[in-house]
Amino acid sequence: MQILLDTANINQIKSVLPYFPIDGVTTNPSILAREAEDVNDTLRAIRELLGPDRMLFAQATAHDSAGIVAQAEKLTKELGPNFYTKIPVTMQGLRAVAMCKERGLKTLVTAIFTPMQALLAAKSGADYVAPYVDRLDNITSDGASVVGEIVNLYNEYGYETKVLAASFKNIQQVYNAASCGAHGVTVTAPLCEKLIFHPYTDRSLEDFDIDWRSRFGEKGIDQLLK
Ligand code: G3P
């Protein structure tokens, strides 16, 4: 399963990237408006941190298909090769996805709330779709179930489009989406750190240290090997 960071905060990316097996970074207009002092500098800095192989996602802000494709072309040229244009699931968006596919530009169809939206996105040629799990949970729907239904539809019809579940507020939502077969999840940096937190893990490590020091002091295990 792929794990992406849903942020444009450079410090947060730096604090997580060296430690977690991160496949890339996703952004959206709200994230960039909140976290980027300068969009150009921020996107280029994220690409620099990610290196050429990890994925970077940014959303087109144009609403018409020609405008979306023009933005996808420029973004890919400047931030590629592993760059994906996020395109909202609108009629103009679907048309833009098909046009991007013809031009070899990679896309993620975003703001997905129903399996049918996801099916149309896949048929239009999307590489990824992003169903919004927490936003679904907040309208008394079940985000993880929607993720599972999309995965099942793609398997049923043989689409290679991947489901990148998004909009998580807690670890249980991430786990539920993973259990339903999400190909990837995109999480904030603080949530990513929580993915491995458990108080008993910390407690166990403290106990190991106490036992070791009480017998061997500050010597490391390598120093005791002869
Ligand atoms: O980037 C899309 C998605 O992750 C948005 O999440 O937290 O604004 O619902 P959120």
Boltz pocket constraint, residues with backbone or C-beta under 6 A from the ligand:
constraints:
  - pocket:
      binder: B
      contacts: [[A, 6], [A, 26], [A, 27], [A, 28], [A, 130], [A, 132], [A, 134], [A, 135], [A, 166], [A, 167], [A, 168], [A, 186]]
      max_distance: 6.0
